[in-house]
């Protein structure tokens, strides 16, 4: 199938205001959690990227009612879920779709969920999810490419979450919310999306304490009730637009960004020469287009997120001096070949990139190898001389809602050349009210 393409003519500074959308990662978890309730939940500020749409489609396939009202709020009623087998063709599209395993195990005591897809950024095994489900009392196996789990009754336990896994922490919160007794998650992920989920579950009647720390305590309750909730803004989108401005130069306001979610990225961008100020409803950014080499090492929250590594590498490819970027979490280096097509001088040694900055990149045809690689190529294209065409733009749709429209309003010279069908156009059918 012909791929969608973003065409960018670089060299135009960005000015104006961009409004940050709801968090992609929170939205996937919140949609799954809403289906645990005995009745209809209402979610506001849910991401309209295709990742959340895929989760909505999966919930519908399981029997849930999912629709969008005239006020743009998402309604989820999981009391009608009557299937425990998640469809392969949808789960393979999204890593976050694996949250339905915690949902189904907690709600029905049974789950059959294909191993998840998503971005190709190296091995991301589900071992931590499996061990956690087993410690809650489930029988779990991997058969024919799917996780199968069954439990007559889930019982609380003390569980160590390997590598501070965000996905495993979220899945275990979903499964343990209605388990018998108390579950303690040690070494839990501390990301804002985990806190957002815990707040929503507590509004539904769950008893969760410690979210945002590395020890989360969950006292199981027999039933969860309908509730309303507003998703947090997408910190990765916010940080990425700051990097877009840093690459292109100019002055923008990033509205709805939460500075507390971006402490280390902001610090590193200031170190690189970007002027950033916190405001009541967001962040202001001024950039001359001239950057200084800055070293970075990714780490779990509140460290420098691995999702920022690729666009930051794009910035360092035009910075003065040599920078060292180390990613301790995922193997996200396929995009480096694409930046080299644009003239970047990057050498990768195992988990580390050594980047010698150059005054300018040159526009070229490139491929978005994954979501955040796509964002890196957009940053590079905004800074480059000439025209850059980024193929595989449907990959970028997964996490950046209305990217072209938002950049156009900031003054970028960008347009989208669609293939016959994009992931976004397929996924958004889930948000129409069924007849």
C-alpha positions in Angstrom: 0.0 0.0 0.0 1.2 3.5 -0.8 2.5 5.3 2.3 1.4 8.7 3.4 4.1 11.4 3.2 4.9 14.6 4.9 6.5 17.2 2.7 8.5 19.9 4.6 10.3 22.9 3.2 12.8 23.8 6.0 14.2 27.2 7.1 11.0 28.8 8.4 11.1 29.9 12.1 8.0 28.9 14.2 5.8 31.5 15.9 2.5 31.4 17.7 0.7 29.0 20.0 0.2 25.2 19.9 -2.3 23.5 22.1 -1.2 20.1 23.5 -3.6 17.2 23.1 -4.5 14.5 25.7 -1.8 12.0 26.5 -1.5 9.1 24.1 -0.2 6.8 26.8 -2.7 7.8 29.4 -5.6 7.5 26.9 -4.9 3.9 26.1 -4.7 3.0 29.8 -7.8 5.1 30.7 -9.9 3.5 28.0 -9.1 0.0 29.3 -9.8 1.1 32.9 -13.1 2.6 31.9 -14.3 -0.8 30.7 -13.7 -2.3 34.2 -16.7 -0.3 35.6 -20.1 -1.6 36.0 -21.7 1.0 33.8 -20.7 4.0 31.6 -17.6 6.1 32.2 -17.0 9.4 30.5 -13.5 10.5 29.5 -12.4 13.9 28.4 -9.3 15.1 26.6 -8.7 11.6 25.2 -6.0 11.5 22.5 -7.3 11.5 18.9 -4.2 9.8 17.6 -4.7 6.4 16.1 -3.2 4.6 19.2 -6.3 5.5 21.3 -8.6 4.8 18.4 -7.2 1.3 18.1 -7.8 0.7 21.8 -11.4 1.9 21.3 -11.8 -0.5 18.4 -10.5 -3.4 20.5 -13.0 -2.6 23.3 -15.8 -2.6 20.8 -14.6 -6.0 19.4 -14.8 -7.4 22.9 -18.4 -6.2 23.3 -18.0 -2.8 25.0 -20.0 0.3 23.9 -17.6 3.1 22.9 -18.7 6.4 21.3 -17.9 10.1 21.2 -20.6 12.7 22.1 -21.2 16.1 20.7 -19.0 17.6 23.4 -16.1 15.5 22.1 -16.1 13.3 25.2 -15.6 9.5 25.0 -18.2 7.2 26.6 -17.2 3.7 27.5 -19.5 1.0 28.9 -17.7 -2.2 29.6 -20.6 -4.0 31.3 -21.5 -5.5 27.9 -18.1 -7.1 27.4 -18.8 -10.8 26.6 -15.6 -11.9 24.8 -12.2 -12.7 26.2 -10.3 -13.1 22.9 -8.8 -9.8 21.6 -8.5 -9.6 17.8 -5.0 -10.1 16.4 -5.4 -7.6 13.5 -5.9 -4.8 16.0 -3.6 -5.8 18.9 -0.7 -6.2 16.5 -1.0 -2.4 15.7 -0.3 -1.1 19.1 1.9 -1.9 22.1 -0.6 -0.3 24.5 -3.3 -2.6 23.3 -1.8 -5.3 25.6 -3.6 -3.5 28.5 -6.7 -5.4 27.6 -5.0 -8.5 29.1 -5.2 -6.8 32.6 -8.7 -5.6 31.8 -10.0 -9.0 30.8 -8.2 -10.9 33.5 -9.6 -8.5 36.2 -13.1 -8.4 34.7 -13.7 -11.9 33.3 -11.0 -14.0 34.9 -9.9 -15.0 31.5 -7.9 -13.4 28.6 -6.5 -14.5 25.3 -4.5 -11.6 23.9 -2.0 -11.7 20.9 1.5 -10.5 21.7 1.5 -6.8 21.0 2.8 -4.8 18.1 3.7 -1.1 17.9 7.0 0.5 17.1 10.0 -1.6 16.1 12.4 -0.3 18.7 14.0 -3.6 19.8 12.9 -6.3 22.2 10.1 -5.4 24.7 9.2 -8.8 26.2 6.0 -9.2 28.3 7.7 -11.3 30.9 7.0 -8.8 33.7 3.3 -8.8 32.8 3.3 -12.6 32.9 5.1 -12.9 36.2 2.8 -10.3 37.8 -0.4 -12.1 36.6 1.0 -15.4 37.9 1.7 -13.9 41.3 -1.9 -12.7 41.4 -2.9 -16.3 41.0 -3.5 -16.7 37.3 -2.4 -19.6 35.1 -0.5 -18.0 32.2 1.0 -19.4 29.0 2.2 -18.2 25.6 0.5 -20.3 22.9 0.5 -19.7 19.2 1.7 -16.1 19.6 -0.9 -15.2 22.2 -0.9 -14.8 26.0 -3.6 -17.0 27.6 -4.5 -16.3 31.2 -7.1 -17.8 33.4 -8.0 -17.4 37.1 -11.0 -18.5 39.1 -10.0 -15.8 41.6 -7.2 -13.2 41.7 -5.5 -12.7 45.1 -3.3 -9.8 46.2 0.4 -10.4 46.5 3.7 -8.5 46.7 5.1 -8.1 43.1 8.4 -6.7 42.0 8.0 -4.9 38.7 11.1 -5.5 36.6 12.8 -2.5 35.0 10.2 -0.1 36.4 8.1 -1.2 33.5 5.3 1.3 32.7 3.2 -1.3 30.8 3.5 -4.0 33.5 2.6 -1.4 36.2 -0.5 -0.3 34.3 -1.6 -3.9 33.5 -1.2 -5.0 37.2 -3.2 -2.0 38.4 -6.0 -3.0 36.1 -5.9 -6.7 37.1 -5.4 -6.1 40.9 -8.0 -3.3 41.4 -10.7 -5.9 42.0 -8.5 -8.8 43.3 -9.1 -10.2 46.7 -6.8 -8.7 49.4 -3.9 -6.3 49.0 -1.4 -6.1 46.2 1.9 -4.2 46.6 3.8 -3.2 43.5 7.5 -2.7 44.3 9.8 -0.9 41.9 6.7 0.4 40.1 6.9 2.9 37.3 6.5 6.5 38.5 5.4 8.1 35.2 2.6 10.7 35.2 0.5 8.4 33.1 0.5 5.8 36.0 -0.6 8.5 38.4 -3.4 9.6 36.0 -4.7 6.0 35.8 -4.6 5.5 39.6 -6.6 8.8 40.1 -9.2 7.5 37.6 -9.4 4.1 39.2 -9.8 5.7 42.7 -12.6 7.8 41.3 -14.3 4.5 40.2 -14.0 3.2 43.8 -10.6 1.5 43.7 -8.2 1.9 46.7 -4.8 2.7 45.4 -2.1 4.5 47.3 1.5 5.5 46.3 1.1 6.1 42.6 4.0 8.3 41.6 6.4 6.5 43.9 8.1 3.2 43.4 5.8 1.4 45.8 2.1 1.2 45.0 -0.4 -0.4 47.4 -3.7 -1.7 45.9 -6.5 -2.9 48.2 -8.9 -4.9 46.1 -12.5 -3.9 46.0 -15.4 -6.1 44.8 -16.8 -3.6 42.3 -15.8 -0.5 40.3 -18.4 2.2 39.4 -18.9 4.6 36.6 -16.9 7.9 36.8 -15.7 10.8 34.8 -12.1 11.8 34.2 -10.0 14.2 32.2 -6.7 12.8 30.8 -3.5 14.7 31.4 -1.8 16.6 28.5 0.7 14.6 26.5 4.1 15.4 27.9 5.9 13.8 25.0 4.0 15.9 22.5 4.7 19.0 24.5 8.4 18.3 24.7 8.5 17.4 21.0 7.0 20.8 20.0 9.6 22.5 22.2 12.2 20.6 20.2 10.6 21.6 16.9 11.0 25.2 17.9 14.6 24.6 19.0 15.3 23.1 15.6 13.6 25.7 13.4 14.2 28.7 15.6 11.5 31.2 16.6 9.2 31.9 19.5 6.2 29.7 20.5 3.8 29.1 23.4 3.1 25.4 24.2 -0.3 25.6 25.9 -1.6 23.0 28.3 1.9 21.6 28.8 2.7 20.6 32.4 6.3 21.8 33.3 6.5 19.4 36.2 6.3 16.5 33.7 9.3 17.8 31.7 11.9 18.9 34.3 14.9 17.1 32.9 14.2 17.6 29.2 13.7 21.4 29.9 17.0 21.5 31.8 18.8 19.8 28.9 17.3 22.1 26.3 18.2 25.2 28.3 21.7 23.8 28.5 21.6 23.5 24.7 20.8 27.2 24.4 17.0 27.3 24.2 15.2 29.9 26.3 12.3 28.3 28.1 10.0 29.8 30.7 7.2 28.2 32.7 3.8 29.9 32.5 0.4 29.3 34.3 -1.1 27.4 31.4 2.0 26.1 29.6 5.6 26.9 28.5 7.1 29.6 26.3 10.0 28.8 24.1 12.5 31.1 22.3 15.2 29.7 20.1 17.7 31.4 17.8 18.3 28.2 15.8 21.8 28.0 17.2 22.4 25.1 19.5 25.2 23.9 21.7 26.2 20.2 22.0 24.7 18.6 25.1 25.1 15.1 26.5 22.0 13.1 27.5 21.3 9.7 29.0 17.8 8.3 29.1 16.3 7.0 32.3 12.8 6.1 33.7 10.7 9.0 34.9 11.6 11.5 36.2 14.7 11.1 34.0 15.1 12.0 30.4 12.5 9.9 28.6 13.5 7.5 25.9 10.7 8.9 23.7 12.7 12.2 23.5 16.0 10.5 22.5 15.4 10.5 18.8 14.2 14.2 18.3 17.0 15.3 20.7 19.5 13.5 18.4 18.1 15.4 15.5 18.7 18.7 17.4 22.3 17.7 18.3 23.0 16.9 14.7 22.9 20.7 14.1 24.4 21.8 17.4 27.9 23.3 17.7 30.3 20.7 19.0 30.1 16.9 19.8 27.4 15.4 21.9 26.9 11.9 23.4 23.4 10.5 23.6 23.0 7.2 25.5 19.7 5.3 25.5 19.6 2.8 28.4 16.0 1.7 27.8 15.3 0.8 24.1 17.3 0.1 21.0 16.0 3.1 19.0 18.8 3.7 16.4 17.3 2.7 13.1 16.4 6.3 12.4 20.1 7.3 12.4 20.5 6.1 8.8 17.7 8.4 7.8 19.3 11.4 9.5 22.5 10.5 7.7 20.7 10.9 4.4 20.1 14.5 5.4 23.8 15.0 6.2 24.0 14.3 9.9 27.3 13.0 11.3 26.3 10.3 13.8 28.1 7.2 14.9 26.4 4.6 17.0 28.3 2.3 19.4 26.0 -0.2 21.1 23.6 2.0 23.2 25.3 5.3 22.5 25.3 7.8 19.7 28.3 10.2 19.2 27.0 13.2 17.2 29.2 15.8 15.6 27.1 18.8 14.9 26.9 20.4 11.5 25.8 23.9 10.6 23.0 22.7 8.3 21.2 19.5 7.2 19.9 19.0 3.6 16.4 18.0 2.7 16.0 14.4 1.5 13.5 11.6 1.1 13.5 9.6 4.4 11.4 7.0 6.2 9.7 7.2 9.6 10.9 3.9 11.1 8.8 4.4 14.2 6.7 7.0 16.0 9.4 9.0 17.7 11.8 8.6 14.8 9.1 10.3 12.7 9.1 13.2 15.2 12.9 13.4 14.9 12.7 13.6 11.1 10.1 16.3 11.3 12.5 18.3 13.6 15.3 17.7 11.1 13.1 18.7 8.2 12.1 22.0 9.8 15.8 22.9 10.3 17.1 21.6 6.9 17.8 23.5 3.7 15.4 22.4 0.9 12.6 19.9 0.9 12.3 16.8 3.1 9.8 14.1 2.3 9.0 11.8 5.3 7.4 8.5 4.1 5.4 6.4 6.5 3.6 9.5 8.0 0.8 7.2 9.2 3.2 6.0 11.8 3.4 9.5 13.2 -0.4 9.7 13.4 -0.2 7.2 16.3 1.1 9.9 18.7 0.8 13.4 17.2 -2.8 14.6 16.8 -3.3 17.1 13.9 0.5 17.5 13.5 0.3 19.2 10.1 -2.5 21.6 11.1 -0.6 22.5 14.3 2.7 23.1 12.5 0.9 25.1 9.7 -0.5 27.4 12.4 3.0 27.9 13.7 4.2 29.0 10.3 5.9 25.8 9.1 5.9 25.0 5.3 4.4 21.5 5.6 1.8 19.4 3.7 0.6 15.9 3.8 0.4 13.7 0.8 -1.9 10.8 1.7 -1.8 7.2 0.5 -5.1 5.5 -0.2 -5.8 5.0 3.5 -4.0 5.9 6.8 -4.1 4.4 10.2 -5.8 7.5 11.5 -8.7 7.3 9.0 -9.2 3.6 9.8 -9.1 4.0 13.5 -11.3 7.1 14.0 -14.5 5.2 13.0 -14.5 4.0 16.6 -15.4 7.4 17.9 -18.7 7.7 16.0 -21.8 6.8 17.9 -23.1 3.4 16.7 -26.6 3.4 15.1 
